[in-house]
Amino acid sequence: MVYKKLNKIELFIILLTALLISLVYASLNFNYLSNWIDEKGDVLTYDYYVRLGVPQFLFNPHHIGFDWAGEQLYKTLLKNGYTGKSMIVLQIRNLLASSIGLGVIFFLFYSISKKYFLSLLVVISYCFTAAYWMYSQINDTPIIHSILVFVLFLSALYFPQAKRKMLFALFLGTLHAITIFFHQSDLIMMPVILFIMLFHNLFSNDREQKLFQLHLIIYIIAYLTIFSIIVITAYYYVGIILVGLTFDYEKATDFNMIKKASYFFNWLILYSKIDYWGKGFEDMSLFQKIVHGISTYFYQPQSFKGTPLGHNFQNLFAPYAILPNLIGIIFVTVLGGSIVFFKHIFQKYRYAFIGCILYMVIYTAFTCWWEADYREFWVAPMFSFWFLMLLFFSAILDSNKNFLPLIKTFSYTTLFLLASLLFYFNFTGFIKPNIGRTYTTYEIIRKK
């Protein structure tokens, strides 16, 4: 089984820790809420759309639920006497999602690995990466959909153990549909979900379970049906009823310099019509863009005493190089180690391990094709790396009891150092310089 049973005391401790993680992260970030504007000004655009409230702008086809959810929260607060700015409300919406997500993912990580400190250190490490941290604070799209799709993946891993598989299949379809509303690109998670539902039996230790089971098709049909009904209904209602689009191509009009943009199917794939994204595989500098995208996912471009942060493997512990060096070493260790110990990790985690690899390949390929040099699109793919890290270290810690103290010390020290360095460089290089008000003072935010 991928998910382990928890006794009552264990469950209480893990739930309490998950709650504390969420509260501490939310409190920390609320205290240092950023006024930073992203490079492309998206935070201002989305804030304007929420205040404008016009369906044509509010319901971006790429993420129809993102601005709408922010508007609903803002309007609710206004009705209850709130007089502050909409931007702060939208930032707090993202912060709540990221904080709750940390607690949920920690709980699921522990339920899979049964290793408290490993699960905690992995969660702390990724929550202090530049991308996760900044998108937890600013009004932009990556954080909510990335958390939702990762929770969707982790939930799907429980499908083989679910006693009521029909209900669970309907739950997966519903959760996936909701995820789509926060980013259309998460449709590409579908092959991973279908793989887990359809082929998990092939990786079972039980010979009888290895045989293909026809009834799994019924669950898959249920998952696809509820997913399709919710998504099609929502897009029809938003596109045709609220925005006023048309199914008649001849009657379609131009909008925002996009030809025939009011044609429903053109609106549905609006971003591909702009001819800006999706050119990664045609770019000769793709590798450099991937390196830039991943490095800025981990830390913001900055310098230490005048020297820009960067790799220097000839001086591993140089202050300006220690974080990039450590990230590089961990990447090689986790990816290379997963290949070397493939059989061992597979025997322990089976379909979860293969599903993680499939998740990583699909999302990485999409990001490389869509916009490889922008940290925003690495938030979702990198969750698969963190999960692979959890599986790798968990398997290694269980592999040799004779060297367990040494392996545990090395693993936990490395992860603690990573989390500490990410916190230091991203706090000093991004969070603190961009605080929106006097920090170390907890108070209700009011309009100045």
Helices and strands as residue ranges (DSSP letters): H 8-31, H 42-52, H 55-58, H 66-79, H 86-113, H 116-127, H 130-137, H 142-156, G 159-161, H 165-182, G 184-189, H 190-199, G 200-203, H 207-210, H 215-236, I 237-242, G 249-251, H 264-268, H 270-273, G 280-282, H 286-298, E 303-304, E 307-308, H 322-340, H 342-349, H 351-371, G 375-378, H 379-397, G 401-403, H 404-426, I 427-431, G 432-434
